[in-house]
Amino acid sequence: MKTLLIGATGATGSDLLQLLLNDGEIESVEIFVRRDPQIRHAKLTVNRIDFERPEQWAHRVKGDILFSCLGTTLKDAGSKAAQWKVDFDYQYRFAKVAKENGMKCFVLVSSMNASSRSPFFYARMKGKLEEAVRKLEFPKLLIFRPPSLIRKQSNRTLELAGVKAIRFFNRLGLFPSLRPLPTDQLAKEMLRAAKESVVG
């Protein structure tokens, strides 16, 4: 089974990458990154690319499963337009190329509150992305909407504060659906569901 991954240097993506490399059913892993993650493995191929130039990488987007864990924060991106480019444009472009190249399964990490009609920019962006990839009509499309994520060694102040607040309410029996999820658990569920989807 050949798997492709974008967003391999992020928290969820890096956890997923390790699972893919250690899984005996995965024959090869090909990642597309802007910066080299400095990981070497016998079945890993690293493609450093410019996401703005699909003519340089589109021919390599071939395999059984494409995982998309790509994303950034508004703070890191610097503007809503820049965040949209990473979280929407780049992911949709990859998905479109994958469909055109005959890939059967696309796995997307979205957001719990994703909705194209949301008044909030981030949730609206994620909702619009979900709608766009659904229109591509992959034979198998898996969309994950995780709650707050627990990232290893996270330095995102607001994110850490949010996780602590939700955990406090969880201990009181409140908001169980918002229980924070470690990124490695999300990655495990993504891989399990994708393998079942392809085999089934």
Secondary structure, DSSP 4 states (H G I P E B T S, - for coil): -EEEEE-TTSHHHHHHHHHHHH-TT--EEEEEESS------TTEEEEE--TT-GGGTGGG--SSEEEE-----HHHHSSHHHHHIIIIIIHHHHHHHHHHTT--EEEEE--TT--TT-SSHHHHHHHHHHHHHHTT--SEEEEE---SEE-TT---HHHHHHHHHHHHHHHTT--GGG--EEHHHHHHHHHHHHHHHHH-
